[in-house]
Amino acid sequence: MISKRAQAVSPSETLAISAKAKELTRQGESVVSLSAGEPDFETPQHICEAAIKAINDGFHGYTMNTGTPELRQSISDKLQRDNQLNYDPSQIVCTNGAKQALGFSMLAMVDEGDEVIIPTPYWVSYPQMVNVAGGTPVTVRTSFENNYRMTPEQLEDAITENTKAIMLCSPSNPTGTCYSADELKALADVLADHPQVNIISDEIYEYIVFEDEHVSILNVAPELKERTVLINGFSKGFAMTGWRLGYLAAPKPFADAVAKIQSQETSAPSSISQKAGEAAYRGDLNAVENMRNSFKKRRDYIVDALSSIDGLKCFKPSGAFYVFPDISHYLGTTSPNGDTIESSTDLCMYLIEEHGLAAVPGDAFGEPNGMRLSYASSMDDLQEAIKRLKTGLQDLA
Ligand SMILES: Cc1ncc(COP(=O)(O)O)c(C=O)c1O
């Protein structure tokens, strides 16, 4: 009964840890979780009010398949205001989360045999989306020493005549790393010699950058616009994960192709969420800034705390709300009950089972030497998590 396509998809590797965390919590154990991929804030009030108004005004029907003209205009204005990018609303497709914009983009772009380059560590869904579309994910392992950024040489080496696209994610989930303008330009220079390679630029963490301004590859290489799909959404910057609202901006023929798929698969996102999204982009960004400041304080705390643990290596990421320390020092060690820690998955299983700390193993993101800790948690939780992590790692011999 099950198609080859469905068989080619792996279930989320993070499930085992979160299932364990849930089970322990149910048993009354104390669990601290740094495994969340979402802000721990509530959606700003003015955005909620716009949604409530939409409900009370009877804005309950289907909207245009690609999103309301008003929302797409507000996205177009935002892309101009924040990113200095010029997109007509007709080039924008609003989706049920950025996840759907990415998945439908793969379906609209990738044919059987096409390769899609994915720098590792990657967001868990990228390779699976390529698989669903019938393509071949080509992962490129980046190094801790280079803050997990792909070099131009690595990109050049990975490109073949079958390469259809490259996935870029800056700021990155899971590492929080951001590419600088110069680094993006160097990648763009490589892409200039390979006109068949399209670019999927996932900028969903755009509003969570701490030192410099967010930079898109299109800011440094506007000539790539005709083969770039810009992905963004409201989940992370506005704490709106449950509202399921994202979008893509792309050359019109590509936006039309995605819109066709969307029209047959899901139709537009929720009408209420679209009104909320419009308020998010039309309103001021004070709440976004407050959340960013709060994330920055927590980042500074957690990076300092991790750096003080012997054996862990951790660079200070400049965006998103994750740290991704190198845990390789602990691979091959033995836990007090005699189990060998052979992988990052073993390490995370040990930490949750013996110390009630939930983190996501680097294995889930294609990087065996890493572990993702989300600092979208209260300072109290972060302090407790660090205490547990220190004890847990000290107990390994
Ligand atoms: C890198 C990245 N892209 C896209 C998404 C999808 O976000 P959403 O579908 O909530 O808009 C996420 C969510 O975790 C993410 O981390």
The ligand as an SDF file (V2000), in Angstrom:
LIG
                    3D

 16 16  0  0  0  0  0  0  0  0999 V2000
   15.3530   26.6970    8.9630 C   0  0  0  0  0  0  0  0  0  0  0  0
   13.8750   26.5830    9.0430 C   0  0  0  0  0  0  0  0  0  0  0  0
   13.1530   26.7900    7.9220 N   0  0  0  0  0  0  0  0  0  0  0  0
   11.8240   26.6900    7.9320 C   0  0  0  0  0  0  0  0  0  0  0  0
   11.1330   26.3710    9.0820 C   0  0  0  0  0  0  0  0  0  0  0  0
    9.6340   26.2540    9.0000 C   0  0  0  0  0  0  0  0  0  0  0  0
    8.9670   27.2030    9.7300 O   0  0  0  0  0  0  0  0  0  0  0  0
    7.3990   27.3940    9.6250 P   0  0  0  0  0  0  0  0  0  0  0  0
    6.8430   26.3010    8.7900 O   0  0  0  0  0  0  0  0  0  0  0  0
    6.9090   27.3440   11.0360 O   0  0  0  0  0  0  0  0  0  0  0  0
    7.1870   28.7330    9.0070 O   0  0  0  0  0  0  0  0  0  0  0  0
   11.8330   26.1550   10.2660 C   0  0  0  0  0  0  0  0  0  0  0  0
   11.1240   25.7580   11.5030 C   0  0  0  0  0  0  0  0  0  0  0  0
   11.6480   25.1530   12.4020 O   0  0  0  0  0  0  0  0  0  0  0  0
   13.2420   26.2670   10.2500 C   0  0  0  0  0  0  0  0  0  0  0  0
   13.9710   26.0900   11.3580 O   0  0  0  0  0  0  0  0  0  0  0  0
  1  2  1  0
  2  3  1  0
  2 15  2  0
  3  4  2  0
  4  5  1  0
  5  6  1  0
  5 12  2  0
  6  7  1  0
  7  8  1  0
  8  9  2  0
  8 10  1  0
  8 11  1  0
 12 13  1  0
 12 15  1  0
 13 14  2  0
 15 16  1  0
M  END
$$$$
